[in-house]
Amino acid sequence: MAVVGVADEKMQEAVKAAIYLKPGMTATKDEIIDHCKRLIASYKKPKHIIFTDQPLPKNPSGKVLKPAIKEL
């Protein structure tokens, strides 16, 4: 999972989460939102949630390429 800030008309910036689900795993946007509501402040929870069946792009040192996440 990776989280990035993206442009938002109302708040200038909103939280976007990109989630890679391994084969056999399932999750819904509502489950992710509910999980976040229990653990973090409401303004920190993702407004946009993207699920992908491909691993998130990483650089040679293993860090997620956040600019690529914004494009998903």
C-alpha positions as CSV (number, residue, x, y, z in Angstrom):
1,M,0.0,0.0,0.0
2,A,1.1,3.5,-0.7
3,V,-0.5,6.8,0.2
4,V,0.0,10.1,-1.7
5,G,-1.5,13.6,-1.8
6,V,-3.5,14.5,-4.9
7,A,-5.1,17.8,-6.0
8,D,-8.6,18.4,-4.6
9,E,-11.0,21.2,-5.4
10,K,-12.4,21.5,-1.9
11,M,-9.4,20.9,0.3
12,Q,-6.4,21.8,-2.1
13,E,-5.1,18.3,-1.4
14,A,-6.7,14.9,-0.7
15,V,-5.3,11.5,0.4
16,K,-5.1,8.8,-2.3
17,A,-4.3,5.2,-1.3
18,A,-3.1,2.6,-3.8
19,I,-3.5,-0.9,-2.5
20,Y,-2.0,-4.1,-4.1
21,L,-4.0,-7.2,-3.1
22,K,-2.0,-10.4,-3.3
23,P,-3.7,-13.3,-5.1
24,G,-6.4,-14.7,-2.9
25,M,-6.8,-11.6,-0.8
26,T,-9.9,-9.4,-0.9
27,A,-10.9,-6.0,0.5
28,T,-13.4,-3.3,-0.3
29,K,-13.2,0.4,-0.2
30,D,-15.7,0.4,2.7
31,E,-13.5,-2.0,4.7
32,I,-10.5,0.2,4.1
33,I,-12.4,3.4,5.2
34,D,-13.8,1.6,8.3
35,H,-10.3,0.4,9.2
36,C,-8.9,3.9,8.8
37,K,-11.7,5.5,10.8
38,R,-10.7,3.4,13.8
39,L,-7.0,4.2,13.7
40,I,-6.5,7.7,12.3
41,A,-8.1,11.2,12.3
42,S,-10.9,11.7,9.8
43,Y,-9.0,14.2,7.8
44,K,-6.2,11.7,7.3
45,K,-8.4,8.9,5.8
46,P,-8.1,8.3,2.1
47,K,-10.6,10.1,-0.1
48,H,-9.6,8.0,-3.1
49,I,-8.8,4.3,-2.9
50,I,-7.4,2.4,-5.9
51,F,-7.0,-1.4,-5.9
52,T,-4.5,-2.9,-8.3
53,D,-3.7,-6.5,-9.2
54,Q,-0.1,-5.6,-10.1
55,P,2.6,-4.9,-7.5
56,L,3.2,-1.2,-6.9
57,P,6.1,0.3,-8.9
58,K,9.3,0.5,-6.9
59,N,12.8,2.0,-7.4
60,P,15.9,-0.2,-7.2
61,S,16.2,0.3,-3.4
62,G,12.6,-1.0,-2.9
63,K,10.8,2.2,-2.2
64,V,7.4,2.8,-3.8
65,L,7.5,5.4,-6.7
66,K,4.9,7.8,-5.4
67,P,4.7,9.9,-8.5
68,A,3.6,6.8,-10.4
69,I,0.9,6.2,-7.8
70,K,-0.6,9.7,-8.4
71,E,-1.1,8.6,-12.1
72,L,-3.1,5.5,-11.2
